[in-house]
Amino acid sequence: MANRGQGRSGGQRSAGGQRRREIDNQGILPVLARGVREVESAVQRGRGQSIRSRYQAIALLVREERQRVKNDPAIPEGNRAELLKRLDGVATILAKTATREPHLFDLLAEDAVPSDEVRMLMREMSQAAGVEVAPEPEPVVDEQAVARVERRVLPRSVVARQLANPFMPPDFSAPPPPTPATQRLSTWELIGPLLSAFERASAGSPACMELPEPTSLTTPGGPPLMRHQAEVVEAAREGHRTFLLADEPGLGKTAQSLLAAHAADAYPLLAVVPNVVKANWAREAEIWTPRRTATVIHGDGDDIDGFADIVIVNYEVLDRHVGWLGDLGFRGMVLDEAHFIKNKSSQRSQHVLQIADRMRERVARPLMLALTGTPLINDIEDFRAIWEFLGWIDEKQPGPHLMAALEETGLTPLDPGFYPSARQSVIDLGIVRRRKIDVASDIPDRRVADIPVELEGEAARSIKAAERELVRRLLSRYDHSIAARGEKPEGIDRQLVEHVAIMVRDETPADDAENVFTMMRRIGQAKASLAADYAAQLARQTGKVVFFAKHIDVMDTAQEVFAQRGLKYATVRGNQTAASRQEGIDAFVNDPEVKVIVCSLTAAGVGLNLQVASNLVLAELSWTDAEQTQAIDRVHRIGQDEPVTAWRIIAAQTIDTSIVELIDRKAGLAARALDGSDEEVSSADLQLETLVALLTQALEAR
């Protein structure tokens, strides 16, 4: 704004009445006075949500004008006092108005960022006051944005796909959006009331759309579905195309999404996911939709399959690929941990919304799924970006389907009944929220779920190099033994493989060499922060979480992550006194602010009652199934009234994957031991079998 002083205060007048009339009738003050009375009247009529932008515009203009009046030396002192008094009167009305609608207080904060609509209103009010308004500034070149564009890549396999299908005609075969019979709400600001409708909901109000009865629990080649999962898949099969899938963790949102895409034939499908679960998405796709190819984007995507049915990308590299992802012709998009985009000013949010908008330009009704166990992290405003991704709203107003539903209610935000009706209208667009306790008959009372993670950086390279060196040592000993015999066997000599594995297991490696035990410790260190990050997500979504690790440095890393995330935690370690140990347990059990307890597998594996939680994270693998079971039993015990899920963090493409398979196989042996088997399962056996598996795989790959 510029030259607000022109025509406002003028020079000193000889008549006090003339000066007062001039102050009352000139400049920005009368515009602000009229505006604040309109705002006050709207709040008194119950339309507080509809005037948020005007309220903030008036508040900012008052702040600017007060600063100008105080600092302008051309204004005589008498006029200055009158002007400041009038401005204080406007500010007082703003403050009193906010006491009736407390959400307006947020707009008075120093760090409250005005929207484009607020800036436009400020310009309009200044122009109405006859104030010379500065021209719109020339757009500033964002050098960082330019650099981000320059970082964008186009993998060669994607170019091949585009050349193979150069036209990719848009699909507008879906029926046009509904046209409301009336336009009563066209002049209302509705985003605020829609958000308020969820804030005003009474405790226990359901937040789940009506779902159809499933016609089948079978899947295209994968395991059978649970009933609650099949309901979402059936809804997609019947034509529903937008879902905010907010089931609690552990209810199989990934499987529901993949099979909904299959039911809707929404291929190619784009899945935008956190890095920590990227490998798991590829694995789940292979399990649930084995006839569909999936590809994972790493880095610049040099090794991706451009012709895959399912493309999986993590938020962290989305900036490099946002260009071609928007043009590939996706018919479906899944956003995992959708609360990651709650900050609309962030690059990740803008990229996600950009891709979603470009999809809707080419496909009239693409399948859009937002997955999150915690759709609200801080406040109700967190809904905005998710709703916009789903196409339910844009920046200013509801989309056509939601607007039609609101018009059908026959209500406006002045009517008390508007808010429950509006909330239901949004829910019917596709909000699905089930808790574990709601579908307890569907899920086992105790289960182990694996979360594969990808190790990155120097630690990952070092671990993979050490694994290659271990395999080389095994092969060298095997080949040396074969050469000493002088006779090459047909196929693989299984007996010799085990003999070589025993030798390597029992030998003392050189200073720079690794054995299975030391490698597993290094893998645990490398995945510690990823495991802690997943535990932090669980804690925010489901409540209390038990975090188990074997080594002190892994526990130290986890505690640093929790502290950075602002999560209060307790600890149970072997080096604690009995009093300190009990203090940590009591804090976790009794203090609602303590969300995580970091436990040593050996120190806390027995004798603890932690059933206040129903989720635990196993950051490191045990050497026996018994040790793992003991940890789970700290949570799964008498007094537990929810199904228990143990999340095992597995380092993909390392010996972690081999060891977890062996643990599960030994678990079967341990179960059979109850029927008479006397076979023992020791950690030494598991190390030996890991070496046997490594050597066998290497020989088979020759």
DOVEXKE-841759 format. One record per residue (C-alpha): x, y, z. Coordinates in steps of 0.5 Angstrom, whole numbers, padded with zeros to 4 digits, always signed. Example, Ala and Ser with C-alpha at 12.3 -4.5 7.8 and 13.67 -1.06 7.14 Angstrom:
2
+0025-0009+0016 +0027-0002+0014 
This chain:
702
+0000+0000+0000 +0002+0007-0002 +0001+0014+0000 -0005+0013+0005 -0003+0020+0008 -0006+0023+0002 -0013+0026+0004 -0013+0023+0011 -0011+0028+0016 -0009+0034+0012 -0007+0040+0016 -0009+0044+0023 -0016+0047+0022 -0018+0053+0026 -0025+0049+0028 -0025+0043+0032 -0031+0041+0029 -0029+0041+0022 -0023+0037+0024 -0027+0032+0027 -0031+0032+0021 -0025+0031+0017 -0022+0025+0021 -0029+0022+0021 -0031+0022+0014 -0024+0022+0010 -0019+0016+0008 -0019+0009+0011 -0022+0010+0018 -0029+0010+0015 -0028+0004+0011 -0025+0001+0017 -0031+0003+0021 -0036+0000+0016 -0032-0006+0015 -0032-0008+0023 -0039-0007+0024 -0041-0011+0018 -0036-0017+0021 -0039-0016+0028 -0046-0016+0026 -0044-0023+0022 -0041-0026+0028 -0048-0024+0032 -0052-0027+0027 -0048-0034+0027 -0044-0033+0021 -0037-0032+0024 -0034-0037+0019 -0036-0033+0013 -0032-0027+0015 -0025-0030+0016 -0022-0026+0010 -0025-0020+0011 -0024-0020+0019 -0016-0021+0018 -0016-0016+0012 -0019-0010+0017 -0014-0013+0022 -0008-0012+0018 -0010-0005+0015 -0011-0003+0022 -0004-0005+0024 -0001-0001+0018 -0005+0005+0019 -0003+0005+0026 +0004+0005+0025 +0003+0010+0019 +0000+0015+0024 +0005+0014+0030 +0011+0015+0025 +0008+0021+0020 +0011+0027+0022 +0007+0031+0018 +0001+0029+0022 -0001+0035+0028 -0001+0032+0035 -0008+0034+0036 -0010+0030+0029 -0005+0024+0031 -0009+0023+0038 -0016+0023+0035 -0014+0018+0029 -0010+0013+0034 -0017+0014+0039 -0021+0012+0033 -0016+0006+0031 -0016+0003+0038 -0024+0003+0037 -0024-0001+0031 -0019-0006+0034 -0023-0006+0041 -0029-0008+0036 -0025-0014+0033 -0022-0016+0040 -0029-0017+0043 -0032-0020+0036 -0026-0025+0037 -0029-0027+0044 -0035-0030+0041 -0031-0033+0035 -0025-0036+0038 -0022-0038+0032 -0021-0031+0029 -0016-0030+0035 -0011-0034+0030 -0012-0029+0025 -0009-0023+0030 -0003-0027+0031 +0004-0023+0028 +0006-0029+0024 -0001-0030+0021 +0000-0031+0014 -0005-0027+0009 -0008-0031+0004 -0009-0028-0004 -0016-0027-0002 -0014-0023+0004 -0009-0019+0000 -0014-0017-0005 -0019-0015+0000 -0014-0010+0003 -0013-0007-0004 -0020-0006-0005 -0022-0003+0002 -0016+0002+0001 -0018+0004-0006 -0025+0005-0004 -0022+0010+0001 -0019+0014-0004 -0012+0011-0002 -0007+0011-0008 -0005+0003-0008 +0002+0001-0010 +0002-0003-0017 +0002-0010-0016 +0010-0012-0015 +0013-0015-0021 +0014-0023-0020 +0020-0024-0016 +0025-0030-0019 +0025-0036-0014 +0032-0038-0016 +0031-0044-0011 +0025-0046-0015 +0029-0045-0022 +0034-0050-0019 +0028-0055-0017 +0026-0055-0024 +0033-0056-0027 +0033-0062-0022 +0027-0065-0026 +0029-0072-0029 +0026-0076-0035 +0028-0083-0034 +0029-0086-0041 +0024-0092-0040 +0019-0087-0039 +0021-0084-0046 +0020-0090-0049 +0013-0091-0046 +0011-0084-0048 +0013-0086-0055 +0010-0092-0055 +0003-0089-0054 +0004-0082-0056 -0003-0079-0056 -0006-0082-0049 -0013-0079-0050 -0016-0076-0044 -0022-0080-0041 -0028-0076-0040 -0033-0082-0040 -0035-0081-0033 -0042-0077-0033 -0041-0070-0031 -0041-0067-0024 -0048-0065-0021 -0051-0059-0022 -0055-0056-0016 -0062-0055-0017 -0061-0048-0013 -0056-0043-0012 -0057-0041-0005 -0050-0042-0002 -0047-0039-0008 -0045-0033-0004 -0043-0036+0002 -0036-0037+0005 -0037-0045+0006 -0030-0048+0007 -0030-0045+0014 -0037-0048+0016 -0035-0055+0013 -0029-0055+0018 -0033-0052+0024 -0038-0058+0022 -0032-0063+0024 -0030-0059+0030 -0037-0058+0033 -0039-0066+0032 -0040-0069+0039 -0036-0074+0042 -0037-0081+0039 -0040-0079+0033 -0038-0084+0027 -0034-0081+0021 -0035-0087+0016 -0039-0087+0010 -0044-0092+0009 -0040-0098+0005 -0043-0104+0001 -0044-0111+0003 -0038-0115+0000 -0040-0120-0005 -0033-0124-0005 -0027-0124+0000 -0023-0127-0005 -0017-0123-0009 -0013-0124-0016 -0008-0129-0013 -0007-0126-0006 -0009-0128+0001 -0017-0127+0002 -0019-0120+0005 -0022-0119+0011 -0029-0117+0011 -0028-0109+0013 -0022-0109+0007 -0027-0112+0002 -0032-0107+0004 -0028-0101+0001 -0026-0106-0005 -0033-0107-0006 -0035-0099-0006 -0029-0098-0011 -0032-0104-0016 -0039-0100-0015 -0036-0094-0018 -0034-0090-0012 -0028-0086-0013 -0025-0082-0007 -0023-0084-0001 -0020-0081+0006 -0018-0088+0009 -0017-0086+0016 -0017-0093+0019 -0013-0094+0025 -0006-0097+0023 -0006-0105+0023 -0012-0105+0019 -0009-0106+0012 -0010-0100+0008 -0005-0101+0003 -0008-0108+0001 -0015-0104+0001 -0012-0099-0004 -0008-0104-0008 -0015-0108-0009 -0019-0102-0010 -0015-0100-0016 -0016-0107-0019 -0023-0107-0018 -0024-0100-0021 -0019-0102-0026 -0015-0095-0024 -0008-0097-0028 -0003-0094-0029 -0003-0093-0021 +0001-0088-0018 +0003-0089-0010 +0006-0083-0007 +0009-0086+0000 +0014-0084+0006 +0021-0087+0004 +0021-0092+0010 +0015-0096+0007 +0017-0095+0000 +0020-0102-0001 +0014-0105+0003 +0009-0102-0002 +0012-0106-0008 +0012-0112-0003 +0005-0111-0002 +0003-0110-0009 +0007-0117-0011 +0002-0120-0005 -0004-0117-0007 -0004-0116-0014 +0001-0121-0017 -0001-0120-0024 +0000-0113-0024 +0008-0110-0025 +0010-0105-0020 +0016-0101-0020 +0020-0096-0015 +0023-0090-0016 +0030-0089-0013 +0034-0082-0014 +0033-0080-0021 +0029-0087-0023 +0035-0089-0028 +0033-0097-0027 +0025-0096-0026 +0020-0100-0031 +0017-0094-0035 +0011-0099-0037 +0009-0102-0030 +0002-0102-0028 +0004-0099-0021 +0009-0093-0020 +0012-0092-0013 +0015-0086-0011 +0017-0083-0004 +0016-0076-0002 +0023-0074-0002 +0025-0075-0009 +0018-0072-0012 +0021-0066-0014 +0025-0069-0019 +0019-0073-0022 +0013-0068-0022 +0014-0066-0029 +0013-0073-0032 +0009-0076-0027 +0003-0071-0029 +0004-0073-0036 +0004-0080-0036 -0004-0081-0036 -0005-0084-0029 -0012-0086-0028 -0011-0087-0020 -0007-0084-0014 -0006-0086-0007 -0003-0082-0002 +0000-0086+0004 +0001-0082+0010 -0003-0076+0007 -0002-0072+0013 +0005-0071+0010 +0002-0065+0006 -0002-0062+0011 +0002-0055+0010 +0000-0053+0004 +0006-0048+0003 +0011-0054+0003 +0014-0056-0004 +0012-0063-0003 +0004-0061-0002 +0005-0057-0008 +0008-0062-0012 +0002-0067-0010 -0003-0062-0011 +0000-0061-0018 +0000-0068-0020 -0007-0069-0017 -0010-0063-0021 -0007-0065-0028 -0010-0072-0027 -0017-0069-0026 -0015-0065-0033 -0014-0072-0037 -0019-0077-0033 -0026-0074-0031 -0026-0079-0025 -0020-0082-0023 -0019-0086-0017 -0016-0082-0011 -0014-0085-0004 -0011-0081+0002 -0009-0086+0007 -0007-0084+0014 -0009-0086+0021 -0008-0079+0024 -0012-0074+0019 -0011-0069+0024 -0005-0067+0027 -0005-0060+0030 -0012-0058+0028 -0018-0058+0024 -0015-0054+0018 -0010-0060+0017 -0016-0063+0013 -0016-0057+0008 -0010-0060+0004 -0013-0067+0004 -0020-0065+0002 -0016-0061-0004 -0012-0067-0006 -0019-0071-0007 -0022-0066-0011 -0027-0065-0005 -0026-0057-0005 -0021-0052-0008 -0018-0046-0005 -0024-0042-0004 -0030-0047-0005 -0033-0054-0005 -0033-0058-0011 -0039-0059-0015 -0041-0066-0012 -0040-0063-0005 -0044-0057-0007 -0049-0061-0010 -0050-0065-0003 -0050-0058+0001 -0055-0055-0003 -0060-0061-0002 -0060-0060+0005 -0064-0054+0004 -0060-0051+0010 -0055-0045+0011 -0049-0044+0016 -0054-0040+0020 -0058-0046+0021 -0056-0050+0027 -0058-0056+0023 -0053-0054+0017 -0047-0057+0021 -0049-0064+0022 -0051-0065+0015 -0045-0061+0012 -0041-0066+0016 -0045-0072+0014 -0044-0069+0006 -0037-0069+0007 -0037-0076+0010 -0041-0079+0004 -0036-0077-0001 -0031-0082+0002 -0029-0082+0009 -0027-0089+0012 -0025-0089+0019 -0025-0096+0023 -0022-0098+0029 -0018-0104+0031 -0024-0105+0037 -0029-0104+0031 -0027-0110+0027 -0024-0114+0032 -0027-0120+0029 -0024-0119+0023 -0017-0119+0025 -0012-0124+0030 -0011-0122+0037 -0004-0122+0036 +0000-0121+0029 +0007-0119+0027 +0007-0115+0021 +0014-0113+0017 +0016-0106+0015 +0022-0107+0010 +0026-0100+0010 +0031-0098+0005 +0038-0097+0008 +0041-0091+0004 +0048-0087+0004 +0055-0089+0006 +0052-0094+0012 +0048-0098+0007 +0054-0098+0002 +0059-0101+0007 +0054-0106+0009 +0052-0108+0002 +0060-0109+0001 +0061-0113+0008 +0056-0117+0006 +0059-0118-0001 +0066-0120+0002 +0062-0125+0007 +0059-0128+0001 +0066-0128-0003 +0069-0131+0004 +0064-0137+0004 +0065-0138-0004 +0073-0138-0003 +0073-0144+0002 +0067-0148-0002 +0071-0147-0008 +0078-0149-0004 +0075-0155-0001 +0072-0157-0008 +0079-0156-0011 +0082-0160-0006 +0078-0166-0007 +0080-0166-0015 +0073-0168-0017 +0067-0163-0018 +0061-0165-0016 +0054-0165-0020 +0050-0159-0017 +0051-0156-0010 +0054-0161-0005 +0049-0159+0001 +0054-0163+0006 +0060-0159+0004 +0056-0152+0004 +0054-0153+0012 +0061-0155+0013 +0064-0149+0010 +0058-0145+0014 +0061-0148+0021 +0068-0146+0019 +0066-0139+0017 +0062-0138+0023 +0067-0141+0028 +0073-0137+0026 +0076-0131+0028 +0075-0126+0023 +0081-0121+0021 +0080-0114+0024 +0077-0111+0018 +0072-0117+0016 +0065-0118+0019 +0061-0124+0021 +0054-0125+0021 +0053-0123+0028 +0057-0116+0027 +0054-0115+0021 +0047-0115+0024 +0049-0110+0029 +0051-0106+0024 +0045-0106+0020 +0041-0105+0027 +0045-0099+0028 +0043-0096+0020 +0036-0097+0021 +0035-0095+0028 +0033-0088+0026 +0028-0091+0021 +0025-0095+0026 +0024-0090+0031 +0021-0085+0025 +0016-0091+0024 +0015-0091+0032 +0014-0084+0032 +0008-0084+0027 +0005-0090+0030 +0005-0086+0037 +0002-0080+0034 -0003-0084+0030 -0005-0090+0035 -0003-0088+0042 +0003-0091+0046 +0008-0095+0043 +0013-0100+0046 +0020-0099+0042 +0025-0106+0043 +0032-0106+0041 +0038-0110+0043 +0044-0105+0043 +0045-0099+0047 +0047-0095+0041 +0040-0096+0037 +0036-0094+0043 +0040-0088+0044 +0039-0086+0037 +0031-0088+0038 +0031-0083+0044 +0034-0077+0040 +0029-0078+0034 +0023-0078+0039 +0026-0072+0043 +0027-0068+0036 +0019-0070+0034 +0017-0067+0041 +0015-0074+0044 +0016-0076+0051 +0019-0082+0052 +0021-0087+0058 +0026-0092+0058 +0028-0099+0061 +0035-0101+0060 +0040-0106+0063 +0044-0101+0067 +0038-0098+0070 +0037-0099+0078 +0031-0102+0080 +0028-0096+0082 +0029-0092+0075 +0027-0098+0071 +0020-0098+0075 +0020-0090+0075 +0020-0091+0067 +0015-0096+0067 +0010-0092+0071 +0011-0086+0067 +0009-0090+0061 +0003-0093+0064 +0000-0087+0068 +0002-0081+0064 -0002-0080+0058 +0004-0075+0055 +0009-0081+0055 +0008-0084+0048 +0014-0089+0048 +0018-0093+0052 +0025-0095+0049 +0026-0102+0052 +0032-0107+0051 +0030-0114+0049 +0034-0117+0054 +0033-0112+0060 +0025-0112+0058 +0024-0118+0055 +0021-0121+0061 +0017-0119+0067 +0014-0113+0065 +0006-0111+0064 +0006-0106+0058 -0001-0107+0056 -0003-0100+0056 +0000-0100+0049 -0003-0105+0043 +0003-0103+0038 +0010-0105+0039 +0016-0104+0034 +0022-0109+0034 +0028-0105+0031 +0033-0110+0031 +0031-0118+0030 +0032-0123+0035 +0036-0129+0034 +0031-0133+0037 +0023-0133+0036 +0023-0134+0043 +0026-0128+0045 +0021-0124+0040 +0015-0127+0043 +0017-0125+0050 +0018-0118+0047 +0011-0119+0044 +0008-0122+0051 +0010-0115+0055 +0004-0112+0051 -0001-0118+0049 -0003-0121+0056 -0008-0121+0061 -0012-0114+0061 -0010-0112+0054 -0017-0111+0051 -0015-0109+0044 -0011-0113+0038 -0004-0113+0038 +0001-0111+0033 +0008-0112+0033 +0012-0108+0027 +0018-0111+0025 +0023-0107+0022 +0027-0110+0016 +0033-0108+0012 +0031-0109+0005 +0036-0112+0000 +0041-0115+0006 +0041-0121+0010 +0036-0118+0015 +0031-0121+0010 +0034-0128+0010 +0034-0128+0018 +0027-0126+0018 +0025-0132+0014 +0029-0137+0018 +0026-0134+0025 +0019-0135+0022 +0021-0142+0020 +0024-0144+0027 +0017-0141+0030 +0014-0146+0027 +0019-0151+0030 +0018-0148+0036 +0010-0149+0036 +0011-0156+0034 +0015-0157+0040 +0009-0157+0044 +0006-0163+0040 +0013-0167+0042 +0018-0165+0038 +0025-0164+0042 +0028-0160+0037 +0032-0154+0040 +0032-0147+0037 +0039-0143+0039 +0042-0137+0036 +0048-0141+0034 +0043-0145+0029 +0040-0139+0026 +0047-0136+0025 +0049-0142+0022 +0043-0143+0018 +0044-0135+0015 +0051-0137+0013 +0048-0143+0009 +0043-0139+0006 +0048-0134+0004 +0052-0139+0001 +0047-0143-0003 +0044-0137-0006 +0051-0135-0009 +0052-0142-0011 +0045-0142-0015 +0046-0135-0018 +0053-0138-0021 
